[in-house]
């Protein structure tokens, strides 16, 4: 019985141990003991490469490879034997240094084959597939060999996973036909990967570059991964070309990162990167999406003269320095996503071309982004880029209008008669009017177009009711000359105003419809009632409009009312318009200008005797619209011309 209990206890212990081994992570490869590589071991591994991922590899994992000058004899034999094996093989053989320690400088020219990318110079032992790959490269040429520079051809894959390299790494002018892996590697000194052509995937995930990393004029033909890489020194990628997807997610740049004059042909991910120094993208081209989601920039980031063919995602970016987008070009209307963008210091700024940058920024919703929009508005105002600040303000109110509309739609019908719902609907309608008629006080050209249409339209109506009185029994009609002048000038003003609206408004047709609801129903109804009832009053052959001949000057008539005072001395100063004068038709536009803009050349008013009430109502309707227009116009000018309202600079 005792033996049986011991057996059960032993079985349970073994079961627990097995479960722990299964659940516990694989022991860290860095903790595995490395052994020094000698010539005997090197010869054995070279002669017996192992098959991995369908390719032959010389297994040099878990070794201490001493390539220092103190071990020069082994160093020379190491490079000579590996180079002979790689370059004289009929099939590609790779190198696997994973989990090894490489001491001393690591040089690709001592491993690969120096050749010229020309048909007559290529090695004869290349496979047909390799030849086709080489011929597809841009550097491949049929020119004479004497006019071409040589490159280092590396036929097999190179693996440096979890490898520690204590010396410098020189891989300049190398052409890799297979993938390069360096996951969790540690490059303690400077690395030189300049003028390299990576023909297959490149993976430096979680690697550390302890010194400067030089990727100058490097060609990446396949996917590139620098995920969670730490660059402790300067990183140089300028004039490089990335053909496929690039991933720098969670990378850390401790010093200057230079990506200027680069070409990015696919999606680029700089997600959650941390830049502790400057990062430069000037004169680069991004063909597809580039995202800096949740990234931090402690100093400046430069996008000067960058061409974006797709979206620039700056969502949740934290900026402590200066972001320079000067002379950047954007192909799409919604090109810069600024949702969650944060200015994390007093010196944080976003620079760009005035009147251009704000137009390309966008948000999908207002909720949670009110502070973002306020910060951008203040940023542009501090930089005196008023048009960009106004553009952001307009987009803010557009999002607010959409938010209100969603709230109105979601409101249950039982609450339709509550005061809160009525106020919400009223504010939504008022906000729509401001957005359609002035872009929320940010577009003077739009206001000018509306003013031209209104003045011309009412001037034509005033001329019509004053001159076109009746046809029977005694015709009181305008001359043909007056009719031609009025209709031609009226249509011209309407046309110019409409063109201005189409050039300025975001939704010109909707703006014109909104303006039509204001200008057409009431005035046309009054005019139709006038002609339906007819006019049978005294002074039927005299103009309804009186002119003060003593006031022939440009004047501002804000407080002036459209009807002359009821005092007989004033009647002596005002005389009716003379219909027979050749240029009399201009007086109707002058009165419309006075009544609408409170600005004119003459003091023209309505008479106070024998005046049909409908005509008076028509004039007062324009006068009220003019007051509202003046308020909206002054508000617009105060937002578009900084000197009219200095308070916009105050925080």
VENWO-V554843 format. One record per helix or strand of 3 or more residues. SS is the DSSP state (A for helix, B for strand). FROM is the first residue (numbers start at 0). TO is the last residue. If there is no record, write none. Layout:
# VENWO-V554843
ss: <SS	SS>
from: <FROM	FROM>
to: <TO	TO>
This chain:
# VENWO-V554843
ss: <A	A	A	B	B	B	A	B	B	A	B	A	A	B	B	B	B	A	A	A	A	A	A	A	A	A	B	A	B	A	B	A	A	A>
from: <1	28	38	49	54	62	68	92	100	107	112	127	144	150	173	321	348	356	369	385	412	418	443	479	507	520	544	567	573	585	602	612	641	645>
to: <22	30	46	51	58	65	86	95	102	109	114	134	146	153	175	323	350	359	381	409	414	437	466	503	518	532	547	572	575	596	605	639	643	648>
